[in-house]
Each structure stands twice: as structure tokens, then as C-alpha cells.
Amino acid sequence: MIREAYACWVREPGAAEIRPVSLTAPGPDEVLIRARYSGVSRGTETLVFAGRVPADQHAAMRAPFQEGDFPGPVKYGYLSVGVVEQGPPELLGRTVFCLHPHQSAYVVPATAVVPVPEGVPAARAVLAGTVETAVNALWDAAPLVGDRVTVIGAGMVGCCVAALLARFPGVQVELVDTDARRAGVAGALGVDFANPADARGDRDLVVHASATAAGLQQSLDLLAPEGTVIELSWYGDRPVQVSLGGAFHSRRLTVRSSQVGMVAPARRGRRSYADRLALALDLLDDPAFDALITGASRFAELPDVLARLSSGDLPALCHLITYDDGE
């Protein structure tokens, strides 16, 4: 049995380190997971690394199985894929996804893991938490057949939303970002790409995921009358200014927030968190999502990876962390 593991902690804003962890033996309703991969959620995790979680959001931003408190020391992360080394017979040896911080092995309740479908590679499965966010956003947005939809912000969340929208019949999807390198990712996902200056207007729906005030303003500016912006960005402690004068009222525009912490109202009572996560894993049976994994590093390198992502020296969508010695 694995008795010692290692976890990544943000010691203080701007500094992370690997620490040893002593594991307890799993109980009858628990599983012991040996991690194979985890994914770095660039937007949220760089805000955590930099100590930019607002004090009034410390409770709301806690991740499952997080230890410590913001701004640090804190053990954070929520995109982990591993193998069940010990647990109920139906899970033993299965590859599973868990909303767990970056750690080489861990013990959690069996109900906290979701088996990865046979057709989904383990490395791609780290995207499940982000696809789950996209699923919730589209439950909130409820796009219609033939809608003209723009996604602003080609980060992990924006790209996952665009990838799912590409499957809707007749929906015209344009992914907008200031980084021209995201055009290749858009092509792999099967959607159009534009820089902000060339973005199409008269849109029925805009999903905003750039985490910038300029992106939110453009989202409103691109809408057709009575159109809706679904706001997916999380800004941390940064103030956001947007103009609600001019055409905002006369065109009856809507800005609606979507947050993965709650199941969208349209599905609440009929779908659980586990249902939503299982759906996200099923949707990952599509090689197009591989375009979102833009680099890989070993677990021992994670403190440096977080620093480079935070400074912008390491451009990435989802950066993969590997744990197996042979990978």
C-alpha cells in the first residue's frame, strides 16, 4: 500500500513547494488513488498562486479537499486523474477523475471519484472539470438551433464552451481572442476565429471568458437587440468597469452570470453534481479536445510551472502534470 505521498502547496503568494503527505489507510467507503495526471487551471490557479483571491471570496473559492487557507499556505487544484489502488471491487484498477489538489496519491470517499469512460485517454480526462464548467454555462445560456454565438476569450473555459457549441445544429460559432496563435486551436475545435477588431456583430449570444473589462464591454457591443451575455470570467480582486449607457437599455441587453459552484437553475433538481461531471467525461470522447493540452511537465517541476504561468513566461491553455516515472 502507498503510505507516503507528495503534494504541491502555495507556501505564500508567489511561492510554491512540494511537501510530503502521510496517508491513512482507506476505510470501507473510501478509495486510495495513485495519481497519473493533473491539469493546471491557468486562470484560477494563477490567481491563487499570486494571492489574489478576495477576502470575501475565501469560502466560496475553496476547492474540494483543499487544505490550508488563502492566501497561503494552501494546497489547491481540482483536475486530477488516477488509478484506484484500493477500494470497492467495482472501482479497483479503474482510471478515475477527482476534484483533488495536485498530489501524487490520496485517499477520498468513493463517491468523490467518477470513472473515466473507456474511450477517453487518461491525460485528456483532466479537462473534465473545465468541460463541466462549459456544460453548466450552456445549461444557463440555452442556445437555440441556428443561433449566432461568439465566445470571447480562448482560454481553457472559452475553448471548452466553443467545442461544445460546435456540436449544436446550425449554430455559427466564432471564438475571439487577442492571441492570434489561438486560431489553430479554434480550427481544431471546428469553429471560426477572429481577433477583437474583426469580430462579427449582431450576435444572439456571447459567452465571455476573457476575464478582462475590455472583453466584457465588447461582449455587450456585439449583441443583437435582446441578446444575452453569459459571464464566465472570474476576476479575483480586480475591479471591472463597463459602460451600461448608450444602447444597453434601448436594446434590452442582458448580462447573466454562470458559476460552476451550483448546478444551473434549468437543471437543478433533475441533475446532480455527479451527473454533470459524468456528462463532461462522456463529452471528452472527442480527440478535438487534445488541442487544449498545450504542454506537460513532471510533478516535481510544478512550483516552477506555476511561477512561469503566473508571470506569463509559459503560455498555455491546460498544462499537464505527469506523475508516473515513465511519462
C-alpha positions as CSV (number, residue, x, y, z in Angstrom):
1,M,0.0,0.0,0.0
2,I,1.1,3.6,-0.7
3,R,1.8,5.2,2.7
4,E,3.5,8.4,1.8
5,A,2.7,10.9,-1.0
6,Y,3.7,14.4,-2.1
7,A,1.5,17.4,-2.6
8,C,2.1,20.9,-4.1
9,W,1.4,23.8,-1.7
10,V,1.4,27.5,-2.3
11,R,3.5,28.5,0.7
12,E,2.8,32.2,0.3
13,P,1.8,34.4,-2.7
14,G,4.3,33.8,-5.5
15,A,6.0,30.8,-4.0
16,A,5.0,27.1,-4.1
17,E,6.7,23.9,-2.9
18,I,6.4,20.1,-2.8
19,R,5.6,18.7,0.7
20,P,5.4,15.1,1.9
21,V,2.0,13.8,3.0
22,S,1.3,10.8,5.2
23,L,-1.7,8.7,4.0
24,T,-4.2,6.9,6.3
25,A,-5.5,3.5,5.3
26,P,-8.7,3.8,3.3
27,G,-11.9,2.9,5.1
28,P,-14.7,0.6,3.7
29,D,-16.3,3.5,1.7
30,E,-13.0,5.1,0.6
31,V,-10.5,4.7,-2.2
32,L,-6.8,5.1,-2.5
33,I,-5.8,6.8,-5.7
34,R,-2.4,6.8,-7.3
35,A,-2.3,10.0,-9.5
36,R,-1.3,9.7,-13.1
37,Y,-2.0,13.2,-14.3
38,S,-3.4,16.6,-13.1
39,G,-4.1,19.7,-15.0
40,V,-3.3,23.3,-14.1
41,S,-6.3,25.5,-14.5
42,R,-4.4,28.5,-15.6
43,G,-6.8,31.3,-14.9
44,T,-8.0,30.3,-11.4
45,E,-4.7,28.7,-10.2
46,T,-2.5,31.6,-11.2
47,L,-4.8,33.9,-9.1
48,V,-4.5,31.6,-6.2
49,F,-0.7,31.4,-6.7
50,A,-0.4,35.2,-6.8
51,G,-2.6,35.5,-3.6
52,R,-5.3,37.4,-5.4
53,V,-8.4,35.7,-4.1
54,P,-10.5,38.4,-2.5
55,A,-11.0,38.0,1.3
56,D,-14.8,37.9,0.9
57,Q,-14.5,35.0,-1.6
58,H,-12.2,32.8,0.5
59,A,-15.1,30.4,1.5
60,A,-16.7,30.4,-2.0
61,M,-13.4,29.6,-3.7
62,R,-12.4,26.6,-1.6
63,A,-11.8,23.6,-3.7
64,P,-12.8,20.1,-2.7
65,F,-10.1,18.5,-0.5
66,Q,-8.3,21.8,-0.2
67,E,-6.1,22.2,2.8
68,G,-5.0,25.5,4.3
69,D,-6.5,28.9,3.6
70,F,-6.0,31.7,1.2
71,P,-3.6,33.4,0.6
72,G,-1.4,30.6,2.0
73,P,-0.2,28.2,2.9
74,V,-2.8,26.4,0.8
75,K,-3.0,23.1,-1.1
76,Y,-5.1,23.8,-4.2
77,G,-6.1,22.3,-7.5
78,Y,-9.1,20.3,-8.9
79,L,-8.2,18.4,-12.0
80,S,-6.8,15.0,-11.0
81,V,-6.8,11.7,-12.8
82,G,-5.5,8.5,-11.3
83,V,-5.9,4.8,-10.7
84,V,-7.8,3.2,-7.8
85,E,-5.2,1.1,-5.9
86,Q,-7.5,0.2,-3.1
87,G,-11.3,0.4,-2.7
88,P,-14.6,-1.3,-3.6
89,P,-14.3,-4.1,-6.2
90,E,-16.2,-2.2,-8.9
91,L,-13.6,0.6,-8.8
92,L,-10.4,-1.3,-8.2
93,G,-8.0,-0.8,-11.0
94,R,-10.2,1.8,-12.7
95,T,-9.0,5.1,-14.0
96,V,-11.0,7.9,-12.3
97,F,-11.3,11.6,-12.2
98,C,-11.4,13.5,-8.9
99,L,-11.7,17.2,-8.0
100,H,-8.5,17.0,-5.9
101,P,-5.4,19.2,-5.5
102,H,-2.1,18.3,-7.1
103,Q,-0.9,15.3,-5.1
104,S,0.9,12.0,-6.1
105,A,-1.6,9.8,-4.1
106,Y,-4.6,10.4,-1.9
107,V,-7.5,8.8,0.0
108,V,-11.0,10.1,-0.6
109,P,-14.6,8.9,-0.3
110,A,-15.5,6.5,-3.2
111,T,-18.4,8.9,-4.0
112,A,-15.8,11.6,-4.8
113,V,-14.5,9.9,-7.9
114,V,-16.0,9.3,-11.3
115,P,-14.8,6.5,-13.6
116,V,-13.2,7.7,-16.9
117,P,-15.0,6.2,-19.9
118,E,-13.0,3.7,-21.9
119,G,-12.8,5.9,-25.0
120,V,-11.3,8.8,-23.1
121,P,-7.5,8.8,-22.6
122,A,-6.4,9.5,-19.1
123,A,-4.4,12.6,-20.0
124,R,-7.4,14.2,-21.8
125,A,-9.7,13.4,-18.8
126,V,-8.0,16.2,-16.7
127,L,-10.2,18.6,-18.8
128,A,-13.3,17.1,-17.2
129,G,-13.6,19.9,-14.5
130,T,-13.4,22.6,-17.2
131,V,-15.8,20.9,-19.6
132,E,-18.2,20.6,-16.6
133,T,-18.0,24.4,-16.3
134,A,-18.8,24.7,-20.0
135,V,-21.7,22.3,-19.6
136,N,-23.2,24.4,-16.8
137,A,-22.7,27.6,-18.9
138,L,-24.6,26.2,-21.8
139,W,-27.4,25.0,-19.5
140,D,-27.6,28.6,-18.4
141,A,-27.3,30.0,-21.9
142,A,-29.7,27.6,-23.6
143,P,-28.6,28.3,-27.2
144,L,-31.1,27.7,-29.9
145,V,-30.7,26.0,-33.3
146,G,-29.3,28.5,-35.7
147,D,-28.1,31.0,-33.1
148,R,-25.1,33.3,-33.9
149,V,-22.8,32.8,-31.0
150,T,-19.5,34.4,-30.1
151,V,-17.1,33.2,-27.3
152,I,-14.7,35.9,-26.2
153,G,-11.6,34.5,-24.5
154,A,-9.8,31.4,-25.9
155,G,-8.6,30.1,-22.6
156,M,-9.5,26.7,-21.2
157,V,-13.0,27.6,-20.4
158,G,-13.7,29.6,-23.5
159,C,-12.3,26.8,-25.7
160,C,-14.4,24.1,-24.0
161,V,-17.5,26.2,-24.5
162,A,-16.7,26.7,-28.1
163,A,-16.0,23.0,-28.6
164,L,-19.4,22.1,-27.2
165,L,-21.2,24.8,-29.2
166,A,-19.7,23.4,-32.4
167,R,-21.9,20.4,-31.9
168,F,-25.2,22.4,-31.9
169,P,-27.1,22.2,-35.2
170,G,-26.9,25.3,-37.3
171,V,-25.1,27.4,-34.7
172,Q,-22.5,29.8,-36.0
173,V,-19.6,29.9,-33.5
174,E,-16.8,32.5,-33.5
175,L,-14.0,32.3,-31.0
176,V,-12.4,35.7,-30.3
177,D,-9.0,36.3,-28.7
178,T,-6.2,38.8,-28.8
179,D,-3.7,35.9,-29.2
180,A,-3.5,35.0,-32.9
181,R,-2.0,31.7,-32.0
182,R,-5.4,30.6,-30.8
183,A,-6.6,30.4,-34.4
184,G,-5.1,26.9,-34.7
185,V,-6.9,25.8,-31.6
186,A,-10.2,27.2,-33.0
187,G,-9.6,25.3,-36.2
188,A,-9.1,22.0,-34.3
189,L,-12.3,22.6,-32.4
190,G,-14.2,23.3,-35.6
191,V,-15.1,26.9,-35.0
192,D,-14.2,30.3,-36.6
193,F,-11.6,32.6,-35.1
194,A,-11.3,36.4,-35.1
195,N,-9.2,39.0,-33.3
196,P,-11.3,41.5,-31.4
197,A,-11.1,44.2,-34.2
198,D,-12.6,41.8,-36.7
199,A,-15.3,40.1,-34.5
200,R,-18.7,39.8,-36.1
201,G,-21.6,41.7,-34.6
202,D,-25.4,41.1,-34.4
203,R,-24.9,38.1,-32.1
204,D,-27.8,36.3,-30.4
205,L,-25.5,35.1,-27.6
206,V,-22.0,36.0,-26.4
207,V,-20.2,33.9,-23.8
208,H,-17.5,35.9,-22.1
209,A,-14.4,34.2,-20.7
210,S,-11.5,36.6,-21.2
211,A,-11.5,37.9,-17.6
212,T,-11.0,41.5,-18.9
213,A,-13.2,44.6,-18.7
214,A,-12.5,45.2,-22.4
215,G,-13.7,41.7,-23.3
216,L,-16.9,42.2,-21.3
217,Q,-17.5,45.5,-23.0
218,Q,-17.1,44.0,-26.4
219,S,-19.4,41.2,-25.5
220,L,-22.2,43.8,-25.0
221,D,-21.2,45.7,-28.1
222,L,-21.5,42.6,-30.3
223,L,-25.0,41.7,-29.2
224,A,-28.2,41.9,-31.4
225,P,-31.2,43.5,-29.7
226,E,-32.4,41.5,-26.8
227,G,-29.2,39.4,-26.9
228,T,-27.5,37.9,-23.8
229,V,-24.0,37.8,-22.4
230,I,-23.2,34.8,-20.3
231,E,-20.4,36.0,-17.9
232,L,-18.0,33.1,-17.1
233,S,-14.9,35.2,-16.1
234,W,-13.7,35.3,-12.5
235,Y,-11.7,38.5,-11.9
236,G,-10.3,37.8,-8.4
237,D,-9.7,41.1,-6.7
238,R,-9.6,43.2,-9.8
239,P,-12.3,45.9,-10.3
240,V,-14.2,45.8,-13.6
241,Q,-15.7,48.8,-15.3
242,V,-18.2,48.5,-18.1
243,S,-20.5,51.1,-19.8
244,L,-24.2,50.4,-19.4
245,G,-25.3,53.7,-21.0
246,G,-26.0,54.1,-24.7
247,A,-27.7,51.2,-26.3
248,F,-27.7,48.9,-23.2
249,H,-31.2,49.7,-22.1
250,S,-32.7,50.6,-25.5
251,R,-31.6,47.3,-27.0
252,R,-32.8,45.4,-23.9
253,L,-29.5,43.6,-23.4
254,T,-28.9,41.0,-20.7
255,V,-25.7,40.1,-18.7
256,R,-26.1,36.8,-16.8
257,S,-23.5,35.2,-14.6
258,S,-22.8,31.5,-14.7
259,Q,-20.8,29.8,-12.0
260,V,-20.0,26.1,-11.7
261,G,-20.4,26.0,-7.9
262,M,-24.1,25.5,-8.4
263,V,-26.0,23.4,-11.0
264,A,-27.7,25.7,-13.5
265,P,-31.3,26.5,-12.4
266,A,-32.7,25.0,-15.5
267,R,-31.3,21.6,-14.5
268,R,-31.4,21.9,-10.7
269,G,-33.4,19.2,-9.0
270,R,-33.1,17.0,-12.1
271,R,-29.3,16.8,-12.4
272,S,-26.8,16.4,-9.6
273,Y,-23.2,17.5,-9.5
274,A,-22.1,13.9,-10.1
275,D,-24.5,13.7,-13.2
276,R,-22.9,16.9,-14.6
277,L,-19.3,15.6,-14.1
278,A,-20.2,12.2,-15.6
279,L,-21.6,14.1,-18.7
280,A,-18.5,16.1,-19.0
281,L,-16.4,13.0,-19.1
282,D,-18.6,11.4,-21.7
283,L,-18.3,14.5,-23.9
284,L,-14.5,14.2,-23.7
285,D,-14.7,11.2,-26.1
286,D,-13.6,13.5,-28.8
287,P,-9.9,14.0,-29.9
288,A,-10.6,17.6,-30.7
289,F,-10.1,18.4,-27.0
290,D,-6.5,17.3,-27.3
291,A,-5.8,20.7,-28.8
292,L,-6.4,22.2,-25.3
293,I,-3.4,20.4,-23.7
294,T,-0.6,22.6,-24.7
295,G,2.4,21.4,-22.6
296,A,3.5,18.9,-20.0
297,S,5.8,18.9,-17.0
298,R,6.7,16.5,-14.3
299,F,5.2,16.9,-10.8
300,A,8.5,17.9,-9.3
301,E,8.5,20.9,-11.7
302,L,5.0,22.2,-10.7
303,P,6.2,25.0,-8.4
304,D,8.2,26.5,-11.3
305,V,5.4,25.9,-13.7
306,L,3.0,27.9,-11.5
307,A,5.5,30.7,-11.3
308,R,6.0,30.8,-15.1
309,L,2.3,30.6,-15.8
310,S,1.7,33.5,-13.4
311,S,4.3,35.7,-14.9
312,G,3.2,34.9,-18.5
313,D,6.6,33.3,-19.4
314,L,4.8,30.0,-20.0
315,P,1.8,30.5,-22.4
316,A,-0.7,27.6,-22.0
317,L,-4.3,26.5,-22.1
318,C,-4.2,23.4,-20.0
319,H,-0.7,22.5,-18.8
320,L,-0.5,18.8,-18.0
321,I,1.3,17.5,-14.9
322,T,2.6,13.9,-15.1
323,Y,3.3,11.6,-12.1
324,D,4.3,8.2,-13.5
325,D,8.0,7.7,-13.7
326,G,7.8,6.5,-17.3
327,E,5.9,9.6,-18.6
